[in-house]
């Protein structure tokens, strides 16, 4: 059996992977909250953003942690198609769970179905990523720890979807994101502790690419996507803010249809009496002016 090292760079990769899981969870929760406040196409777009944020966060967490994974006696390479397939699985299954909650009428049933689907899907993403490993030896798994990792994934996904439905305040979302990040990281390392590798030394070249050639650039790109999405969510007004802005705009618009509806007699009483150097008020009104007539100007 080869010696497995899950932190060849010390605490750097576990800490970074946990941070990526928390960021993805926080973005997913905020986008889901926005989706539940919206309708129609806007709700669909927010749910798509939530699914991509959570799926990207989970996948990035997994492979950032894998940057620190090493086995004595063999190099490690990654199969590119299987690695990309694991990313697609992460986004699809998370999207299924998020849309089930976003459009489901029976919240409890949608929560259970969405949590189960998303949890099993996240576990599938993890083990698809592990299947992408290429090394000199044979990979084995402890079935008890594998089952425990799947249970952790289902519970974590269900709690995440529940939080999306019930937690709206930014401080509560931040705390929930930290808890969800810890749950996702626990699922990952439980699955990794289930791994055993029987090394078979060989001089034959391995197929695939190294982590630094493929995983690291892809993780950096997806991490950048998460930060850009975070900026977009932070700058986008909420539904209540848009409603308040529209209401204030209506109040400040001048009403061009406003007319003077005071009675004619009252308008004449309000006109100031003409005096020296003052023009009668009725002279400013539109239409012909019929002021007082001087008797001396009358025709003979």
C-alpha positions in Angstrom: 0.0 0.0 0.0 1.3 3.4 -0.9 1.4 6.2 1.7 -1.4 8.8 1.0 -0.7 12.4 1.8 -3.8 14.6 1.7 -1.9 17.9 2.4 1.4 17.9 0.6 1.4 21.7 0.8 0.4 21.8 4.5 -2.8 23.5 5.5 -2.8 25.7 2.3 -4.9 23.4 0.1 -7.4 22.4 2.9 -7.9 26.1 3.9 -8.3 27.3 0.2 -10.7 24.4 -0.6 -12.8 25.3 2.5 -12.9 28.9 1.4 -14.1 28.1 -2.1 -16.8 25.9 -0.7 -18.0 28.7 1.6 -18.0 31.3 -1.2 -20.0 29.0 -3.5 -22.5 28.3 -0.8 -22.9 31.9 0.1 -23.5 32.9 -3.5 -25.9 30.1 -4.1 -27.9 31.0 -1.0 -28.1 34.7 -2.0 -29.1 33.9 -5.5 -31.8 31.5 -4.3 -33.2 34.1 -2.0 -33.4 36.5 -4.9 -35.0 33.8 -7.0 -37.8 33.2 -4.5 -38.5 37.0 -4.5 -38.8 37.1 -8.3 -41.1 35.6 -10.9 -41.0 34.4 -14.5 -37.7 34.7 -16.4 -36.0 36.5 -13.6 -36.6 33.6 -11.2 -35.2 31.1 -13.7 -32.1 33.2 -14.2 -31.4 33.6 -10.5 -31.8 29.8 -10.0 -29.4 29.1 -12.9 -26.9 31.5 -11.3 -27.4 29.8 -7.9 -26.9 26.3 -9.4 -23.7 27.4 -11.2 -22.3 29.1 -8.1 -22.9 26.1 -5.8 -21.8 23.5 -8.4 -18.7 25.5 -9.2 -17.9 26.0 -5.5 -18.2 22.3 -4.7 -16.2 21.2 -7.7 -13.4 23.8 -7.1 -13.3 22.8 -3.5 -12.8 19.2 -4.5 -10.0 19.8 -6.9 -8.2 22.5 -4.9 -8.0 19.9 -2.2 -6.8 17.3 -4.7 -3.9 19.7 -5.5 -2.5 18.6 -2.2 -3.0 14.9 -2.7 0.0 12.7 -3.2 1.0 9.0 -3.1 4.5 7.8 -2.4 5.9 5.6 -5.2 3.9 7.0 -8.1 3.1 10.1 -10.0 -0.6 11.2 -10.4 -2.2 12.4 -13.6 -5.8 13.3 -14.4 -8.0 12.2 -17.3 -9.4 15.5 -18.8 -12.8 14.2 -20.1 -13.7 12.6 -16.8 -12.6 15.6 -14.9 -14.8 17.9 -17.0 -17.6 15.4 -16.7 -17.4 15.7 -12.9 -17.9 19.5 -13.3 -20.9 19.0 -15.5 -22.4 16.5 -13.0 -21.9 19.0 -10.2 -23.8 21.8 -11.9 -26.6 19.5 -13.3 -27.4 17.9 -10.0 -27.2 21.1 -8.0 -29.5 22.7 -10.6 -32.0 19.9 -10.2 -32.2 20.4 -6.5 -32.3 24.2 -6.7 -35.1 24.2 -9.3 -37.1 21.6 -7.3 -37.0 24.0 -4.4 -37.6 27.1 -6.5 -40.6 25.9 -8.3 -42.0 23.2 -6.0 -45.4 23.8 -4.4 -45.0 21.3 -1.6 -41.9 22.7 0.1 -41.2 19.7 2.3 -41.5 17.2 -0.5 -39.4 19.4 -2.8 -36.8 19.8 0.0 -36.4 16.1 0.5 -36.3 15.2 -3.2 -34.0 18.1 -4.0 -31.7 17.2 -1.0 -31.5 13.6 -2.0 -30.9 14.3 -5.7 -28.3 16.9 -5.0 -26.5 14.9 -2.3 -26.2 11.8 -4.4 -25.1 13.9 -7.3 -22.4 15.7 -5.3 -21.1 12.3 -4.2 -21.2 11.2 -7.9 -19.2 14.2 -8.8 -16.6 13.3 -6.1 -16.1 9.7 -7.2 -16.2 10.6 -10.9 -13.3 13.0 -10.1 -11.5 10.2 -8.3 -12.1 7.9 -11.3 -10.2 10.4 -13.3 -7.0 9.6 -11.4 -4.2 8.0 -13.4 -1.4 6.4 -11.4 0.8 3.3 -11.2 -1.3 1.1 -9.0 -4.9 0.1 -8.1 -7.3 2.3 -6.2 -9.6 0.6 -3.6 -12.3 2.0 -1.4 -13.6 1.3 2.1 -17.4 0.7 1.5 -18.4 1.9 5.0 -16.6 5.3 4.6 -17.9 5.6 1.1 -21.5 5.2 2.4 -20.8 7.7 5.2 -19.6 10.2 2.7 -22.8 9.8 0.6 -24.9 10.3 3.8 -22.9 13.5 4.7 -23.4 14.8 1.1 -27.2 14.2 1.3 -27.5 15.8 4.7 -25.4 18.8 3.6 -27.4 19.3 0.4 -30.7 19.1 2.3 -29.5 21.6 4.9 -28.3 23.9 2.1 -31.6 23.9 0.4 -33.5 24.4 3.7 -31.2 27.4 4.4 -32.0 28.8 0.9 -35.7 28.7 1.8 -35.6 30.0 5.4 -32.5 32.1 5.8 -32.6 35.6 4.3 -30.6 37.9 6.5 -27.0 38.5 5.3 -25.5 37.6 8.7 -27.5 34.4 8.8 -26.5 33.5 5.3 -22.8 34.0 6.2 -23.1 31.6 9.2 -25.0 29.1 7.1 -22.3 29.3 4.4 -19.6 28.5 6.9 -21.5 25.5 8.1 -22.2 24.3 4.6 -18.5 24.7 3.6 -17.5 22.6 6.6 -20.1 19.9 5.6 -18.8 19.8 2.0 -15.2 19.6 3.1 -16.1 16.8 5.6 -17.8 14.9 2.8 -14.7 15.3 0.6 -12.2 14.2 3.2 -14.4 11.3 4.4 -14.4 10.1 0.8 -10.6 10.5 0.6 -10.0 8.6 3.8 -12.0 5.7 2.2 -9.3 5.5 -0.5 -6.5 2.9 -0.5 -3.9 2.6 -3.2 -1.8 -0.5 -4.0 1.2 0.9 -5.8 2.7 -1.0 -8.7 6.0 0.7 -9.6 6.5 1.1 -13.3 8.6 3.2 -15.7 5.7 3.5 -18.2 4.5 7.0 -18.8 1.0 7.8 -17.4 -1.8 9.1 -19.6 -3.5 12.4 -18.7 -2.2 15.7 -17.4 -0.7 16.8 -14.1 -2.7 18.8 -11.6 -0.7 21.9 -12.2 -1.1 21.6 -16.0 -4.9 21.4 -15.9 -6.6 21.4 -12.5 -4.8 24.5 -11.2 -5.6 26.8 -14.2 -9.2 25.5 -14.3 -9.7 26.0 -10.6 -8.3 29.6 -10.8 -10.7 30.3 -13.7 -13.7 29.0 -11.8 -12.6 30.8 -8.7 -12.5 34.0 -10.7 -16.0 33.3 -12.0 -17.2 33.0 -8.3 -15.7 36.4 -7.4 -17.2 38.1 -10.5 -20.6 36.5 -9.7 -20.2 37.8 -6.1 -19.7 41.3 -7.4 -22.7 41.0 -9.7 -25.0 39.8 -6.8 -23.7 42.5 -4.5 -24.4 45.3 -7.0 -27.8 44.0 -8.2 -30.7 45.6 -6.4 -33.2 43.3 -4.6 -36.9 43.2 -5.5 -37.8 45.4 -2.5 -35.1 48.0 -3.5 -36.4 48.1 -7.1 -40.0 48.5 -5.9 -38.9 51.4 -3.6 -37.0 53.1 -6.4 -40.0 52.8 -8.8 -42.3 54.2 -6.1 -40.0 57.1 -5.4 -39.7 57.8 -9.1 -43.5 58.0 -9.5 -43.8 60.4 -6.6 -41.2 62.8 -8.1 -42.7 62.8 -11.7 -44.6 66.1 -12.4 -48.3 65.6 -13.2 -48.8 67.4 -16.5 -52.5 66.8 -16.4 -52.9 69.0 -13.3 -55.4 71.9 -13.9 -56.8 74.7 -11.8 -60.2 73.4 -10.7 -61.0 76.3 -8.3 -64.4 78.0 -9.0 -64.3 81.0 -11.3 -65.6 83.4 -8.5 -62.9 82.2 -6.1 -60.2 82.8 -8.8 -61.4 86.4 -9.3 -61.4 87.0 -5.5 -57.8 85.8 -5.3 -56.6 88.2 -8.0 -54.9 91.2 -6.4 -56.5 94.6 -7.1 -54.8 96.5 -9.9 -52.8 99.5 -8.8 -50.4 102.0 -10.2 -47.8 100.2 -12.2 -49.5 96.8 -11.8 -51.1 94.8 -14.6 -54.5 93.2 -13.7 -54.2 89.5 -13.1 -56.7 88.8 -15.8 -54.4 90.3 -18.4 -52.0 87.3 -17.9 -54.6 84.7 -18.7 -54.8 83.3 -22.2 -57.5 84.4 -24.6 -59.0 87.9 -25.3 -58.8 90.4 -22.5 -62.0 92.2 -21.6 -61.0 94.8 -19.0 -62.9 97.9 -17.8 -64.0 100.2 -20.6 -63.4 104.0 -20.3 -66.7 105.8 -21.1 -64.8 108.4 -23.0 -63.5 105.8 -25.5 -67.1 104.7 -26.4 -68.2 105.6 -29.9 -70.3 108.7 -30.3 
